[in-house]
Amino acid sequence: MPLYNCERYVAEAIDSVREQTFTNWELIVVDDGCTDKSCEIVQEYAKNDKRIKLLHNPSPNRMPSSPRNIGIQAATGRYIAFLDSDDIWLKDKLRQQLEMFKDKRTAVVYSDYEKIDEHSHRSARIVKAPRYTDYQRLLYSNVIGNLTGIFDVSKVGKKYYLDIHHEDYAFWLSILKKGYIARSTKTITALYREHSNSLSSNKLRNMSWQWHILRKVENINLLRSSIYFITYLIKGFMKSII
């Protein structure tokens, strides 16, 4: 859990982990240079629950890739999942997902998620994901909501985020590129909080980041990148109107 000035929401995010029906977890929160009371809130939780750890990024850069990588490096479990400090997991999230790793090819599990506003209001704005995806399918659009994604370290080793925008998309591609598949629970397991001033609210920047990943990270030729990019635009529009 990357943490930067999120004192308004971080308790709700932590509570959603503590309320999981699967209880054998560790929560690694990584401070990315907070100047508010966010760290104090986390420290109070850590005093009362040894499964919660607060680490500090020695070089904060306001990019989620760096604190996420610190958390991945510190993680001791077989499975690693991600939750931003203003989002929420539903109670059965981990239990449902861990049951789906039994076959050898499944390295990632994800789910549907529901959008909420800044006041945590739910209004059935559900982003539905396909039953499964692989590397080739994922090139058309990122169907793995990062707050729902979880991967199996025993199959793929520890993977780390690139220090780029849309880092989560490049991250899931790097795993599936090895020939693994990702499967969905086909249930809603998380709540994604929308902010009017979030980075992802700038659609033009989003498009440039997507194009960069296709052309410069995945090194896909111009024609294929254009086809993938057009599909991304269509699916992105459909997702934005939910």
Disulfide bonds with the S-S distance in Angstrom:
none
